[in-house]
Amino acid sequence: MTVFAFLLVTMLGLTGCKTAAERAEEHFQSAITLAEEGDYDRAVVSLRNVFQLDASHQEARRLMAEIMLEERGNRQAAYSHYLRLAEQYPEDLDARIALARIAFSATDWEELERHGASAEALAPEDPRVVPLAVARGYRAALISDDLPAAEDHAQRARSLLEEDPDDQILRNIVIDQLLRNGELETALEDIDHLLELDPANPLYNQQRLNVLAQLGDMQEIEAHLRNMIERFPENADYKAALLRFHLSRDDLDKAENFLRDLADAAENDPVRKVDLIRFLSEYRSIAAAKAEIAEMLDGVDDPLPFLMIDAGLDFASGQREDALATLERAVDAHADSPRILEARVALARMLLDMGNDVGARSEVEEVLSEDPEQPEALKMRARWLIQSDQTDAAIAALRTALDRSPDDAQAMTLMADAYTRSGRPELAREFLSLAVEASGNAPEETVRYARVLMADESYLPAEDLLITSLRLNADHPDLLVTLGRVYLEMQDFGRAQQVADTLRRLDTAATRSAANAIEAERINRQSGRDEAIAYLEDIASSAGTDFAARIALLRARLAAGDAAAALQLAREMAAENPESDDLRFILATTEALDGNLDTAEGIYRDLLAEDPRRARIWLDLSRLQQRKGERDAAKAVVAEGLEHMPSDPSLLWAQASFLEQDGDFDGAIEIYEGLYAMNSDALVVANNLASLLSTYRDDEESLERAWTVARRFRDTDIPAVQDTYGWILQRRGSSEEALPYLEAAAAGLPDDPLVNYHLGQTYLSLERMDEALERFRRAVQVAGPGDTRPQIEAARAQISALLDAQKTGEAAE
């Protein structure tokens, strides 16, 4: 009976058990009910229970993604769930569409292309897919500079909007094309339509501000900026834009009143009060800012934000050790502050500025261990990752930061740096453009992007960008100087002169010097060098002129080949100011250029005797020894300089150059690796390191290291750098891709034997034998009979082999 009872109970128990799939379905149904009732927190808990039982539950994954996107606004989490859905169910059209749309809103063009293409393959005629196809086609046309095709895609988007006027992708395409065509009023109407659909969308608000700035509607600009500040109270860039707007009109009182109103309206928000203190420190006085801090510290619940800015003021004024100690004490004393992580990031920045890289990194990692999405800490980590060429990790960190703070212009600029470093310049340009918008057309972001446009010879877009920013930041010197350069390149000399006149009216030493430079270059391009020098002579001889104008005249005389006149001017300036080390240095340099090498050497030696920690003088003295034909003495000068300054990058670079010339390539590579670790942004160091690794080492590890360093060169137009990039591509087996770079390098450096050798090897790989033979012959001819470098010996061998092959072919015929 006992055994029977046991078996009966067991059987009854088994019939009462449910499978994992059945329990997962119960949790899913519960999640649906909770979501319908608006209880999304409990719905998420139920969905997580589903995934513990059935990780591949398709509809539960979809519901989780929808809640994350539509109810919580967590785009990153939604994207992750949709991506999991697409990976588990590749035919899931809805997931692909959602992924592509999120990618579009995040300007993640690679993911838009990937998921948009998948959606189009699944259902090309689906009305939800068609806008994605139009967006992909429009962007592809812009990248390839096919403006008629871009116009066609924009027109198709406009016609599709008649069927679905609320499709934000289509309307964004139309707006972009209208702005490119200068149809500002129509674009403003479309932007306002988007704002009706999504008034809290930062991109649409910023687009409206940009158009208003281009239209020059100052009253509406101020009103819209105030609306943006109300809609996005946490966005510091919009407040900064309104401040710049007031300041550009010299209305300090209005700017201060605006900040005081914000501070008073947000009694429990220290951010507003901190903004006021920063304004006082920059535009009133440090004393006024500190007085405000002292007043605010009385009675506040959390004094840490005010202690942070107080320490920051001391740090900026040169009291670094005291400021660091103050902030460290504040962090220890207020560890329970809601702003403690921000304070620790501020502490990390101070440590970094003081050269304590290890301490800074430790602080940042501890912050991220407590909050993995802390934007400021992520940006610091990303900057380090970019410097070490870990660009994928940097991009991931910055995407997380932008999910938390989507309008962070600094994060966008760092994203552009990461994409540049990884060899994706088109994506870098996209993020520089976004940084301009997110910053409210701030001068720094505007100038940075304008320079990129100028490098691409896109002068009209650069002009539009700068003028838009100037309407918000009137008479900003950096914007004016850049605009002046744009007009010079466009040969619009009348407006270049207007810019110079505006700079001169600002009447500071820097703006007067910039105005003179623009004016001199304008005259040089219009009337020739003699007229430009005559203009500079008039400026330099005028009463009360500063030395900048006279130095500009000296440089112009040197550029014109008039060394005697330049030397006379240098001697006059040095005689008038015998205590000026700068003028003595200029005199020495000019003496050397005039051929008075012993006189120049004497001046250099006197300057170094007074202060041997002058790398520039050591370098010039080394070059002078080389001009005298004393190469060993030149090397000794560099070595002597390194005794006084063992970590100076310029002296180490000179030492590496000598090692390279002497055939000690491993020694040169070791120095360049050290220099690269110091500053991986330095173009010449990156190029030299990648070039040596790819030219003088054959192992795969060195080649991959060279590629990692050189990826950023994809858009280069510098012949030496084109050679480096092209040769690495050739060694990686991409001969077709390498060819245009190496042909351009050979055109720019026709007498460089290695450049000709690299091009010859590429022609050989492509079986273009006659052209390969021509290049190998050129390499050997330029190198001369005494050059025994392996590449030149290989070129000689290739010549023999190719000639033998020709003879064999002729004999066979």
ZAPA-309541 format. One line per 3 residues: number of its first residue (from 0); their letters; for each residue x, y, z of C-alpha. Coordinates in pm, whole numbers, plus 50000, padded with zeros to 5 digits. Example, Ala and Ser with C-alpha at 12.3 -4.5 7.8 and 13.67 -1.06 7.14 Angstrom:
2
0	AS	51230/49550/50780 | 51367/49894/50714
END
This chain:
813
0	MTV	50000/50000/50000 | 50286/50234/50083 | 50453/50185/49744
3	FAF	50121/50226/49564 | 50042/50547/49751 | 50386/50689/49668
6	LLV	50345/50613/49299 | 49996/50764/49296 | 50113/51087/49460
9	TML	50406/51108/49219 | 50184/51061/48916 | 49939/51324/49038
12	GLT	50229/51563/49097 | 50361/51512/48747 | 50026/51580/48586
15	GCK	50013/51910/48781 | 50356/52031/48650 | 50373/52275/48356
18	TAA	50639/52294/48093 | 50878/52589/48078 | 50708/52703/47758
21	ERA	50368/52702/47929 | 50494/52899/48227 | 50668/53145/47991
24	EEH	50339/53194/47807 | 50158/53267/48135 | 50416/53535/48220
27	FQS	50378/53679/47870 | 50000/53702/47897 | 50042/53869/48235
30	AIT	50284/54118/48078 | 50030/54200/47806 | 49759/54266/48065
33	LAE	49989/54482/48276 | 50106/54680/47973 | 49744/54742/47867
36	EGD	49677/54874/48219 | 49979/55105/48195 | 50177/54919/48465
39	YDR	50495/54900/48259 | 50732/54835/48549 | 50555/54513/48644
42	AVV	50513/54426/48277 | 50891/54444/48236 | 50936/54213/48536
45	SLR	50697/53961/48380 | 50879/53979/48048 | 51210/53913/48219
48	NVF	51054/53603/48372 | 50954/53499/48020 | 51314/53527/47899
51	QLD	51445/53322/48191 | 51221/53039/48075 | 51226/53099/47698
54	ASH	51495/53339/47572 | 51366/53308/47215 | 51003/53408/47282
57	QEA	50941/53625/46978 | 50640/53833/47083 | 50769/53884/47438
60	RRL	51092/54025/47296 | 50892/54254/47068 | 50676/54381/47354
63	MAE	50985/54450/47566 | 51141/54650/47282 | 50819/54849/47233
66	IML	50797/54935/47604 | 51161/55043/47614 | 51120/55265/47308
69	EER	50772/55408/47342 | 50714/55421/47717 | 51060/55459/47868
72	GNR	51236/55641/47586 | 51536/55411/47625 | 51648/55390/47265
75	QAA	51958/55184/47340 | 51767/54917/47534 | 51498/54904/47266
78	YSH	51761/54867/46998 | 51924/54578/47187 | 51594/54390/47213
81	YLR	51502/54450/46849 | 51850/54337/46748 | 51813/54016/46948
84	LAE	51479/53963/46778 | 51629/54015/46432 | 51918/53780/46508
87	QYP	51683/53505/46631 | 51424/53563/46359 | 51601/53706/46050
90	EDL	51272/53717/45858 | 51104/53941/46117 | 51023/54246/45906
93	DAR	50888/54456/46193 | 51214/54419/46385 | 51422/54521/46083
96	IAL	51205/54828/46023 | 51226/54931/46388 | 51604/54888/46389
99	ARI	51644/55094/46072 | 51424/55374/46204 | 51608/55389/46537
102	AFS	51936/55396/46345 | 51809/55686/46132 | 51707/55886/46439
105	ATD	52049/55815/46593 | 52232/55901/46267 | 52390/55556/46275
108	WEE	52420/55523/45898 | 52599/55187/45899 | 52313/55025/46091
111	LER	52054/55205/45877 | 52217/55055/45570 | 52236/54707/45723
114	HGA	51882/54680/45855 | 51728/54894/45582 | 51876/54663/45318
117	SAE	51745/54356/45506 | 51398/54507/45531 | 51400/54592/45161
120	ALA	51505/54236/45074 | 51212/54101/45278 | 50940/54337/45153
123	PED	51053/54601/44904 | 50698/54727/44838 | 50592/54755/45202
126	PRV	50494/55120/45263 | 50697/55118/45586 | 51008/55003/45398
129	VPL	50991/55246/45108 | 51094/55552/45316 | 51398/55358/45438
132	AVA	51497/55282/45079 | 51457/55649/44985 | 51671/55756/45283
135	RGY	51944/55509/45191 | 51941/55619/44829 | 51945/55988/44922
138	RAA	52241/55947/45152 | 52432/55734/44899 | 52379/56006/44637
141	LIS	52513/56274/44871 | 52821/56067/44958 | 52899/56014/44591
144	DDL	52833/56383/44512 | 52554/56284/44271 | 52340/56593/44328
147	PAA	52079/56516/44056 | 52020/56173/44210 | 51986/56331/44556
150	EDH	51730/56574/44415 | 51536/56282/44262 | 51524/56099/44597
153	AQR	51411/56417/44773 | 51133/56467/44517 | 51019/56109/44570
156	ARS	51016/56171/44945 | 50800/56480/44888 | 50549/56284/44677
159	LLE	50534/56003/44937 | 50459/56261/45206 | 50127/56328/45033
162	EDP	50022/55975/45131 | 50179/55983/45479 | 50245/56344/45586
165	DDQ	50363/56239/45932 | 50651/56014/45822 | 50950/56174/45991
168	ILR	51214/56007/45775 | 51061/56136/45453 | 51015/56487/45593
171	NIV	51375/56494/45717 | 51495/56414/45365 | 51281/56691/45220
174	IDQ	51404/56941/45480 | 51767/56851/45417 | 51727/56905/45043
177	LLR	51542/57234/45092 | 51821/57360/45314 | 52079/57255/45059
180	NGE	51885/57447/44793 | 51851/57755/45014 | 51469/57733/45032
183	LET	51466/57843/45395 | 51104/57956/45433 | 50969/57629/45293
186	ALE	51210/57429/45509 | 51086/57619/45814 | 50729/57515/45738
189	DID	50833/57149/45718 | 51031/57175/46041 | 50731/57328/46216
192	HLL	50522/57033/46097 | 50771/56794/46257 | 50765/56997/46578
195	ELD	50386/56963/46591 | 50433/56586/46583 | 50727/56578/46823
198	PAN	50775/56912/47004 | 51040/56771/47238 | 51265/56646/46960
201	PLY	51603/56821/47004 | 51704/56782/46638 | 51392/56952/46505
204	NQQ	51423/57235/46754 | 51785/57287/46656 | 51702/57279/46286
207	RLN	51443/57552/46343 | 51703/57763/46524 | 51952/57718/46239
210	VLA	51701/57830/45978 | 51599/58131/46184 | 51965/58225/46214
213	QLG	52011/58200/45838 | 51702/58417/45790 | 51843/58668/46038
216	DMQ	51521/58687/46240 | 51678/58800/46569 | 51354/58846/46760
219	EIE	51234/58497/46669 | 51578/58351/46746 | 51563/58479/47103
222	AHL	51204/58359/47147 | 51284/58012/47012 | 51595/57981/47228
225	RNM	51382/58056/47533 | 51132/57790/47421 | 51415/57539/47382
228	IER	51542/57613/47731 | 51192/57551/47871 | 51158/57227/47676
231	FPE	51505/57100/47760 | 51592/57242/48104 | 51886/57003/48145
234	NAD	52057/57099/47820 | 52339/57339/47897 | 52412/57407/47529
237	YKA	52082/57589/47473 | 52138/57814/47771 | 52489/57877/47643
240	ALL	52348/57964/47300 | 52111/58224/47446 | 52394/58362/47656
243	RFH	52617/58392/47350 | 52328/58559/47171 | 52308/58827/47442
246	LSR	52684/58860/47477 | 52737/58900/47104 | 52517/59206/47135
249	DDL	52715/59331/47438 | 52410/59295/47660 | 52579/59166/47976
252	DKA	52298/59282/48203 | 52037/59091/48003 | 52259/58781/48011
255	ENF	52308/58806/48388 | 51938/58868/48453 | 51853/58565/48241
258	LRD	52080/58343/48451 | 51955/58490/48777 | 51597/58422/48670
261	LAD	51686/58061/48596 | 51863/58025/48932 | 51575/58178/49124
264	AAE	51317/57963/48946 | 51500/57643/49037 | 51569/57677/49407
267	NDP	51664/57312/49454 | 51864/57278/49133 | 52228/57379/49186
270	VRK	52301/57360/48811 | 52127/57692/48752 | 52324/57862/49027
273	VDL	52649/57713/48898 | 52577/57858/48554 | 52539/58203/48711
276	IRF	52869/58166/48895 | 53049/58066/48575 | 52907/58369/48397
279	LSE	53022/58602/48675 | 53372/58453/48670 | 53406/58498/48293
282	YRS	53233/58831/48235 | 53240/59013/48568 | 53528/58904/48790
285	IAA	53658/58608/48991 | 53588/58807/49306 | 53222/58851/49206
288	AKA	53191/58478/49138 | 53348/58383/49471 | 53123/58627/49654
291	EIA	52822/58464/49491 | 52950/58120/49593 | 52994/58231/49954
294	EML	52638/58363/49957 | 52494/58047/49801 | 52676/57814/50041
297	DGV	52468/57947/50330 | 52178/57713/50384 | 52209/57484/50079
300	DDP	52133/57117/50127 | 52415/57006/49898 | 52722/57233/49893
303	LPF	52928/57001/49669 | 52840/57165/49331 | 52947/57505/49466
306	LMI	53265/57367/49620 | 53342/57207/49281 | 53319/57533/49091
309	DAG	53506/57721/49364 | 53793/57474/49332 | 53768/57504/48952
312	LDF	53811/57881/48970 | 54123/57840/49183 | 54257/57575/48946
315	ASG	54204/57796/48642 | 54380/58087/48813 | 54695/57878/48869
318	QRE	54640/57758/49226 | 54640/57398/49110 | 54767/57214/49418
321	DAL	54536/57405/49651 | 54239/57354/49420 | 54305/56981/49394
324	ATL	54331/56947/49771 | 54008/57147/49817 | 53816/56928/49576
327	ERA	53954/56607/49728 | 53838/56721/50073 | 53498/56814/49933
330	VDA	53460/56472/49769 | 53551/56295/50093 | 53322/56513/50303
333	HAD	53017/56486/50076 | 53027/56129/49953 | 52647/56105/49985
336	SPR	52584/56399/49750 | 52372/56331/49440 | 52649/56509/49246
339	ILE	52934/56301/49385 | 53008/56125/49055 | 53029/56457/48869
342	ARV	53267/56584/49135 | 53488/56279/49096 | 53498/56330/48719
345	ALA	53598/56692/48782 | 53869/56561/49012 | 53985/56324/48736
348	RML	54013/56617/48494 | 54228/56808/48740 | 54454/56507/48790
351	LDM	54486/56464/48414 | 54573/56832/48362 | 54844/56797/48628
354	GND	54997/56499/48449 | 54862/56230/48680 | 54719/56005/48411
357	VGA	54706/55699/48638 | 54511/55882/48907 | 54270/56026/48651
360	RSE	54202/55686/48495 | 54146/55532/48838 | 53886/55794/48927
363	VEE	53705/55750/48595 | 53693/55371/48626 | 53556/55394/48981
366	VLS	53286/55633/48864 | 53190/55396/48581 | 53183/55101/48818
369	EDP	52909/55285/49010 | 52731/55424/48704 | 52834/55260/48373
372	EQP	52643/55525/48176 | 52788/55841/48341 | 52838/56062/48032
375	EAL	53134/56272/48145 | 53329/55969/48260 | 53245/55785/47937
378	KMR	53376/56078/47734 | 53706/56070/47925 | 53733/55695/47872
381	ARW	53650/55735/47504 | 53920/55997/47458 | 54179/55755/47601
384	LIQ	54047/55473/47383 | 54075/55691/47071 | 54431/55783/47160
387	SDQ	54518/55414/47184 | 54339/55336/46852 | 54067/55129/47020
390	TDA	53808/55305/46812 | 53530/55045/46824 | 53533/55051/47204
393	AIA	53539/55432/47199 | 53239/55446/46964 | 53046/55206/47189
396	ALR	53122/55420/47496 | 53017/55738/47318 | 52694/55585/47194
399	TAL	52611/55502/47555 | 52692/55858/47657 | 52473/55997/47379
402	DRS	52184/55772/47480 | 52197/55934/47825 | 52272/56282/47691
405	PDD	52163/56291/47324 | 52252/56657/47267 | 52608/56643/47394
408	AQA	52812/56827/47131 | 53139/56726/47293 | 53046/56357/47271
411	MTL	52958/56404/46904 | 53294/56569/46838 | 53469/56278/47006
414	MAD	53262/56041/46794 | 53390/56225/46487 | 53747/56181/46616
417	AYT	53686/55808/46663 | 53547/55766/46313 | 53835/55966/46165
420	RSG	54084/55746/46347 | 53911/55431/46224 | 53923/55543/45859
423	RPE	53557/55643/45816 | 53576/56014/45732 | 53222/56038/45595
426	LAR	53080/55935/45934 | 53320/56176/46106 | 53179/56460/45897
429	EFL	52824/56360/45988 | 52901/56386/46359 | 53085/56715/46322
432	SLA	52773/56850/46155 | 52556/56714/46435 | 52788/56869/46693
435	VEA	52733/57210/46533 | 52357/57164/46559 | 52366/57026/46913
438	SGN	52585/57312/47033 | 52350/57575/46897 | 52604/57675/46631
441	APE	52870/57743/46892 | 53189/57899/46751 | 53427/57614/46838
444	ETV	53214/57341/46680 | 53131/57563/46382 | 53494/57649/46307
447	RYA	53598/57285/46340 | 53338/57167/46088 | 53396/57463/45856
450	RVL	53764/57372/45830 | 53668/57017/45728 | 53439/57158/45460
453	MAD	53716/57390/45340 | 53956/57096/45315 | 53700/56936/45082
456	ESY	53676/57265/44889 | 53310/57292/44994 | 53336/57666/45038
459	LPA	52970/57764/44998 | 52847/57527/45273 | 53132/57650/45494
462	EDL	53029/58010/45429 | 52664/57936/45516 | 52770/57758/45834
465	LIT	52991/58044/45952 | 52740/58317/45871 | 52469/58129/46060
468	SLR	52693/58109/46365 | 52792/58474/46335 | 52427/58577/46351
471	LNA	52413/58407/46691 | 52767/58505/46795 | 52820/58844/46637
474	DHP	53179/58951/46568 | 53333/58635/46714 | 53701/58655/46608
477	DLL	53754/58286/46526 | 53441/58277/46312 | 53547/58594/46130
480	VTL	53902/58472/46065 | 53773/58142/45925 | 53517/58321/45711
483	GRV	53792/58547/45579 | 53991/58239/45474 | 53682/58100/45300
486	YLE	53641/58420/45098 | 54008/58419/45003 | 53976/58063/44874
489	MQD	53659/58159/44687 | 53845/58463/44546 | 53562/58678/44679
492	FGR	53806/58957/44762 | 53546/59223/44834 | 53392/59025/45118
495	AQQ	53735/58916/45239 | 53817/59285/45281 | 53488/59339/45468
498	VAD	53586/59064/45712 | 53929/59222/45760 | 53764/59560/45829
501	TLR	53534/59400/46088 | 53829/59234/46262 | 54018/59563/46266
504	RLD	53722/59739/46429 | 53733/59491/46718 | 54069/59655/46796
507	TAA	54264/59392/46985 | 54620/59288/46908 | 54500/58948/46786
510	TRS	54222/59082/46562 | 54444/59355/46416 | 54707/59095/46330
513	AAN	54443/58866/46175 | 54300/59155/45973 | 54645/59246/45842
516	AIE	54709/58884/45743 | 54380/58856/45551 | 54436/59191/45383
519	AER	54793/59105/45285 | 54685/58773/45138 | 54400/58944/44952
522	INR	54643/59192/44795 | 54888/58914/44717 | 54622/58716/44529
525	QSG	54477/59020/44354 | 54784/59231/44278 | 55088/59016/44343
528	RDE	55350/58974/44611 | 55513/59315/44567 | 55188/59495/44640
531	AIA	55130/59275/44946 | 55477/59355/45080 | 55419/59725/45019
534	YLE	55097/59701/45220 | 55275/59529/45508 | 55550/59792/45498
537	DIA	55287/60063/45537 | 55136/59879/45833 | 55475/59812/45993
540	SSA	55587/60175/45960 | 55269/60325/46105 | 55287/60487/46446
543	GTD	55221/60257/46737 | 55225/59937/46534 | 55293/59614/46721
546	FAA	55565/59365/46636 | 55318/59122/46478 | 55289/59346/46171
549	RIA	55665/59383/46140 | 55719/59010/46177 | 55455/58951/45908
552	LLR	55650/59189/45684 | 55972/59002/45759 | 55812/58671/45663
555	ARL	55676/58822/45344 | 56021/58946/45246 | 56169/58604/45312
558	AAG	55894/58438/45107 | 55972/58679/44824 | 56339/58580/44839
561	DAA	56454/58921/44964 | 56674/58790/45246 | 56880/59110/45267
564	AAL	56573/59329/45335 | 56442/59074/45584 | 56777/59070/45764
567	QLA	56785/59447/45784 | 56440/59450/45945 | 56534/59171/46188
570	REM	56845/59360/46298 | 56642/59679/46350 | 56387/59500/46568
573	AAE	56655/59320/46771 | 56847/59648/46824 | 56532/59823/46946
576	NPE	56461/59543/47195 | 56796/59379/47287 | 56641/59198/47586
579	SDD	56381/59018/47378 | 56474/58651/47336 | 56206/58611/47069
582	LRF	56360/58884/46854 | 56710/58747/46905 | 56585/58409/46787
585	ILA	56421/58569/46483 | 56746/58749/46409 | 56946/58425/46430
588	TTE	56706/58249/46197 | 56719/58534/45947 | 57102/58547/45963
591	ALD	57107/58175/45883 | 56869/58218/45591 | 57097/58492/45455
594	GNL	57391/58251/45474 | 57560/58398/45784 | 57583/58059/45954
597	DTA	57858/58137/46207 | 57679/58452/46324 | 57354/58261/46361
600	EGI	57528/57981/46550 | 57673/58232/46794 | 57330/58378/46871
603	YRD	57178/58031/46911 | 57458/57930/47150 | 57411/58245/47358
606	LLA	57039/58177/47391 | 57100/57814/47491 | 57362/57917/47746
609	EDP	57096/58133/47914 | 56832/57859/47900 | 56916/57514/47756
612	RRA	56551/57400/47773 | 56465/57543/47432 | 56396/57259/47194
615	RIW	56326/57481/46895 | 56672/57638/46919 | 56844/57299/46948
618	LDL	56662/57187/46634 | 56752/57500/46438 | 57114/57468/46550
621	SRL	57115/57105/46432 | 56978/57209/46092 | 57242/57478/46072
624	QQR	57517/57217/46126 | 57370/57010/45845 | 57379/57312/45616
627	KGE	57747/57344/45700 | 57793/56981/45594 | 57870/56864/45947
630	RDA	57622/56580/45994 | 57793/56428/46297 | 57788/56768/46465
633	AKA	57416/56797/46383 | 57350/56462/46551 | 57557/56569/46849
636	VVA	57350/56885/46887 | 57030/56680/46905 | 57189/56445/47158
639	EGL	57305/56744/47365 | 56954/56888/47359 | 56810/56556/47478
642	EHM	57043/56564/47778 | 56856/56873/47893 | 56514/56768/47763
645	PSD	56508/56385/47741 | 56134/56362/47671 | 56097/56646/47423
648	PSL	55898/56516/47124 | 56062/56739/46863 | 56415/56639/46965
651	LWA	56318/56271/46979 | 56167/56305/46633 | 56495/56452/46505
654	QAS	56690/56166/46666 | 56459/55910/46502 | 56513/56078/46165
657	FLE	56891/56041/46202 | 56851/55674/46299 | 56632/55616/45995
660	QDG	56888/55780/45767 | 57158/55559/45922 | 56959/55243/45852
663	DFD	56873/55175/46218 | 56506/55124/46145 | 56431/54930/46464
666	GAI	56578/55214/46669 | 56373/55470/46478 | 56056/55262/46518
669	EIY	56115/55237/46893 | 56135/55617/46921 | 55829/55670/46702
672	EGL	55633/55419/46914 | 55724/55623/47220 | 55624/55947/47049
675	YAM	55298/55787/46935 | 55222/55686/47293 | 55278/56049/47400
678	NSD	55053/56196/47132 | 54881/55964/46887 | 54712/56264/46720
681	ALV	55041/56386/46567 | 55010/56323/46192 | 55381/56321/46114
684	VAN	55454/56071/46392 | 55167/55844/46287 | 55278/55852/45924
687	NLA	55646/55787/45998 | 55564/55501/46234 | 55323/55336/45990
690	SLL	55563/55390/45700 | 55860/55229/45875 | 55655/54937/46005
693	STY	55513/54861/45660 | 55836/54923/45470 | 56105/54764/45685
696	RDD	55924/54484/45866 | 55767/54179/45705 | 55577/54016/45993
699	EES	55197/54025/46004 | 55188/54181/46352 | 55383/54485/46233
702	LER	55166/54516/45924 | 54848/54510/46133 | 55000/54766/46368
705	AWT	55079/54988/46069 | 54723/54951/45941 | 54574/55043/46279
708	VAR	54783/55359/46288 | 54724/55452/45923 | 54347/55393/45886
711	RFR	54284/55762/45946 | 54471/55852/45623 | 54196/55742/45386
714	DTD	54106/56098/45286 | 54459/56239/45279 | 54594/56449/44994
717	IPA	54952/56466/45127 | 55178/56266/44891 | 55400/56112/45161
720	VQD	55095/56002/45357 | 54923/55875/45043 | 55230/55659/44983
723	TYG	55214/55516/45334 | 54844/55437/45313 | 54864/55299/44962
726	WIL	55162/55077/45039 | 54988/54930/45343 | 54682/54855/45128
729	QRR	54910/54690/44871 | 55076/54476/45136 | 54733/54375/45265
732	GSS	54644/54248/44917 | 54419/54538/44811 | 54611/54642/44500
735	EEA	54317/54800/44316 | 54231/55014/44618 | 54598/55102/44672
738	LPY	54665/55214/44314 | 54506/55565/44316 | 54686/55653/44640
741	LEA	55025/55540/44511 | 54977/55707/44172 | 54891/56033/44348
744	AAA	55194/55993/44574 | 55424/55936/44275 | 55282/56243/44103
747	GLP	55356/56450/44411 | 55695/56290/44489 | 55836/56190/44149
750	DDP	56195/56178/44276 | 56137/55955/44579 | 56276/55609/44499
753	LVN	56062/55422/44754 | 55743/55585/44628 | 55828/55472/44274
756	YHL	55917/55125/44402 | 55583/55094/44584 | 55393/55195/44273
759	GQT	55597/54953/44063 | 55511/54664/44295 | 55143/54753/44274
762	YLS	55152/54761/43893 | 55327/54424/43907 | 55049/54279/44127
765	LER	54794/54407/43877 | 54996/54250/43589 | 55062/54588/43427
768	MDE	55418/54489/43342 | 55529/54778/43123 | 55423/55035/43382
771	ALE	55586/54830/43658 | 55914/54823/43462 | 55901/55198/43410
774	RFR	55854/55261/43784 | 56128/55020/43891 | 56367/55188/43648
777	RAV	56272/55527/43789 | 56330/55405/44145 | 56677/55274/44062
780	QVA	56770/55582/43862 | 56671/55824/44140 | 56829/55612/44414
783	GPG	57166/55592/44235 | 57419/55310/44223 | 57525/55351/44587
786	DTR	57181/55284/44735 | 57172/54928/44869 | 56842/54939/45056
789	PQI	56645/54614/45018 | 56371/54784/44817 | 56616/54927/44564
792	EAA	56790/54591/44530 | 56448/54433/44478 | 56373/54693/44210
795	RAQ	56697/54603/44030 | 56604/54235/44045 | 56255/54306/43913
798	ISA	56398/54502/43621 | 56611/54202/43522 | 56320/53962/43561
801	LLD	56083/54178/43357 | 56340/54228/43079 | 56405/53852/43070
804	AQK	56031/53791/43046 | 56010/54037/42757 | 56290/53859/42572
807	TGE	56129/53522/42633 | 55798/53649/42502 | 55961/53799/42193
810	AAE	56147/53474/42123 | 55824/53276/42156 | 55661/53499/41899
END
